[in-house]
């Protein structure tokens, strides 16, 4: 018999882990290193769609998952039946209490490759166990928030509504994708459950089936106007936009106006957007409805929206579905979760993963991030990854350098430094208040505005500087040299 899960309750997802996180935990305990304090960083290596930045999202759901982690009797019975675990380990899980420290970049910040978005410090069993949920939660929502932000920026001051639930990859993808889309800039969602869960605006009118149900399109429009006289927005492409839909909509709009109501507008879900919207705008204006809005919802993304607006399309708002909720153009966000340090007798010992692929070499040690801003413009200059015990005095000049091309240096004078991450758990105790989705959306817009246009452009964006402090850089290269000497002797 299948177990029933509540997707809205992250506390029911304890077992949503890769099996190897449990087998490693079992082995850690058997080897006597289960309580070894370790540090893991979650970060990504490349911005999707060739963009210049991503929008951080998903922290609230990660918190909900972590704060009440428990293994039920049912969980333990299942694990026992696999035959892969000792009774000692199962007893450990039965008494499991979350004890980790966790730091994260708050939701809404623009973030960049190779900087630790989340750091987990804690017993090896626990920190390892979090890998899957940290990755799937941050990867998914950051991906959708980033895609939404691209779409909303190209739409300008025209609202974008998220319409993708029916094409989402599962109901959790629809729910949390809607949340992330609003963080990225969408004004509303068609997902009613997401609206209820996260207190975000919901939007929706009719489908083509409403029109088809009636004997005529005009009858359908009149019936809708009767139900929603002050929010009358009519879908006009069921049969023919210009020969049927628009004339019938104008007839109903005139009838509404005679009764003292102001019609809202029309929606088009198919056809040549640029041509049709220009014709519809002209027809509405000539009929005396210059304030009637035109909503478009036809397989849109940032590239199509940019093109049709450049062609002179007359559009007031957009409904964007499948290409947003699935991030169709690049539906995978490549976040990784890597061990970067261990702790012995209070001493933090950096660890490094080496690869022939330079981008896969990790930045070792327990770190923190500062974002450096130009004081005069308040625009972001660079992010600086520092050792945990470093502080930046922004009253003093600072020289930053490219971590690969180290001769590329810049000395900053008139700048300010702001810590980018916040602590969200202290020894398993929640110490962070999650803002509302509406507040995160506003914060994200403000933080994107603090980026230079060169970073925000779609084509060949400027590579935002994510630099290492000299101390972190030295630690990394000392480890690389140490392992180079070891391997050279073999």
GIHU-V792021 format. One record per backbone hydrogen bond with DSSP energy under -1.0 kcal/mol. NH is the residue of the N-H (numbers start at 1). CO is the residue of the C=O. E is the energy in kcal/mol with one decimal. If there is no record, write none. Layout:
# GIHU-V792021
nh=[NH	NH]
co=[CO	CO]
e=[E	E]
This chain:
# GIHU-V792021
nh=[9	12	13	16	17	21	23	24	25	26	27	28	29	30	31	32	33	36	38	39	40	41	42	43	51	54	56	62	63	64	65	66	67	69	76	77	78	79	80	81	82	83	90	91	92	93	94	96	101	102	103	104	105	108	109	111	114	115	117	118	119	120	121	122	124	125	127	128	129	130	131	134	135	136	137	138	139	140	141	142	143	144	145	146	147	148	149	150	151	152	153	154	155	158	161	162	163	167	168	170	174	175	176	177	178	179	180	181	182	183	184	186	187	189	190	195	196	197	198	203	210	212	213	214	220	221	222	223	224	225	226	227	228	234	236	244	245	246	248	249	250	251	252	253	254	255	256	257	258	260	261	264	265	266	267	268	276	277	278	279	280	281	282	283	284	285	286	287	288	289	292	293	295	296	297	305	306	307	308	309	310	311	312	313	316	317	318	319	320	324	325	326	327	330	335	336	338	340	341	342	343	344	347	349	351	360	361	362	365	368	370	371	372	373	374	375	378	380	381	382	383	384	385	386	388	390	396	398	400	402	406	408	409	410	412	415	416	418	420	422	424	425	426	428	429	431	440	441	442	443	444	445	446	447	448	449	451	455	456	457	462	467	469	473	474	475	476	477	478	479	480	481	482	483	484	485	486	487	488	490]
co=[6	9	10	13	15	18	19	20	21	22	23	24	25	26	27	29	28	33	122	341	120	338	118	336	48	111	109	58	59	60	61	62	63	66	72	73	74	75	76	77	78	80	86	87	88	89	90	93	121	425	119	422	117	56	106	54	44	112	42	42	103	40	101	38	36	34	123	124	125	126	128	130	131	132	133	134	135	136	137	138	139	140	141	142	143	144	145	146	147	148	149	150	151	155	318	188	320	164	165	168	170	171	172	173	174	175	176	177	178	179	180	181	160	201	162	191	192	193	194	189	207	208	209	211	216	217	218	219	220	221	222	223	224	265	267	240	240	241	244	245	246	247	248	249	250	251	252	253	254	257	256	232	232	293	234	295	272	273	274	275	276	277	278	279	280	281	282	283	285	284	289	264	266	317	268	301	302	303	304	305	306	307	309	308	294	294	159	296	161	321	321	322	324	327	333	43	41	39	39	349	37	347	344	342	340	357	358	353	340	386	384	418	382	416	379	414	374	450	372	372	465	370	467	368	366	387	393	412	410	408	404	405	407	400	398	413	373	371	369	104	102	102	429	100	426	424	436	437	438	439	440	441	442	443	444	445	448	452	452	453	454	383	385	469	470	471	472	473	474	475	476	477	478	479	480	481	482	483	484	487]
e=[-2.2	-2.3	-1.5	-2.2	-2.3	-2.0	-2.2	-2.5	-1.2	-2.6	-2.0	-3.2	-2.3	-2.1	-2.4	-1.0	-2.6	-1.5	-2.6	-2.6	-2.5	-2.7	-3.0	-1.9	-1.8	-2.0	-2.7	-1.7	-2.5	-2.3	-1.8	-2.3	-2.5	-1.3	-2.4	-2.4	-2.1	-2.4	-2.5	-2.0	-1.0	-1.2	-2.2	-2.4	-1.8	-2.4	-1.9	-1.6	-3.2	-1.8	-2.4	-2.6	-2.1	-2.9	-1.4	-2.5	-3.4	-1.2	-2.1	-1.4	-2.3	-2.4	-3.0	-2.0	-1.6	-1.7	-2.8	-2.4	-1.7	-1.1	-1.5	-2.6	-2.3	-3.1	-1.9	-2.0	-2.7	-1.6	-1.8	-2.2	-1.9	-2.2	-2.7	-2.1	-2.2	-2.8	-2.1	-2.0	-2.2	-3.0	-2.3	-1.7	-1.5	-1.5	-3.2	-2.8	-3.2	-2.0	-1.2	-1.7	-1.7	-2.4	-2.6	-1.2	-1.7	-1.7	-2.4	-2.4	-1.9	-2.0	-2.2	-2.4	-2.5	-2.0	-2.3	-2.2	-2.3	-2.8	-2.5	-1.9	-1.1	-2.4	-1.5	-1.2	-1.9	-2.5	-2.5	-2.2	-2.1	-2.6	-1.9	-1.6	-2.8	-2.2	-2.2	-1.8	-3.2	-3.1	-2.4	-2.2	-2.5	-2.1	-2.1	-2.7	-2.3	-1.7	-2.5	-2.4	-2.0	-1.5	-2.6	-1.7	-1.8	-2.7	-2.6	-2.6	-2.8	-2.5	-1.6	-2.1	-2.9	-2.6	-2.1	-2.3	-2.8	-2.5	-2.4	-1.5	-1.5	-3.1	-1.3	-2.7	-2.6	-1.9	-2.0	-2.5	-2.0	-2.0	-2.7	-2.1	-1.8	-1.5	-1.3	-2.6	-2.7	-1.5	-2.5	-3.0	-2.9	-1.6	-2.5	-1.6	-1.0	-1.7	-1.5	-3.3	-2.7	-2.9	-1.2	-2.2	-2.5	-2.6	-2.3	-3.5	-2.7	-2.0	-1.5	-1.6	-3.0	-2.2	-2.2	-3.0	-3.1	-2.9	-3.0	-1.9	-2.4	-3.4	-3.7	-1.1	-2.8	-3.0	-3.2	-3.0	-2.1	-2.1	-2.1	-2.0	-2.8	-2.1	-1.3	-2.4	-1.1	-2.4	-3.4	-1.6	-2.2	-2.4	-2.8	-2.7	-3.1	-1.6	-2.8	-2.8	-1.6	-2.3	-2.4	-2.6	-2.0	-2.5	-3.1	-2.0	-2.0	-2.5	-2.6	-1.7	-1.8	-1.5	-1.2	-1.5	-2.7	-2.7	-2.7	-2.8	-2.6	-2.0	-2.4	-2.4	-2.4	-1.8	-2.3	-2.4	-2.1	-2.5	-2.1	-2.1	-1.7	-2.5	-1.8	-1.0]
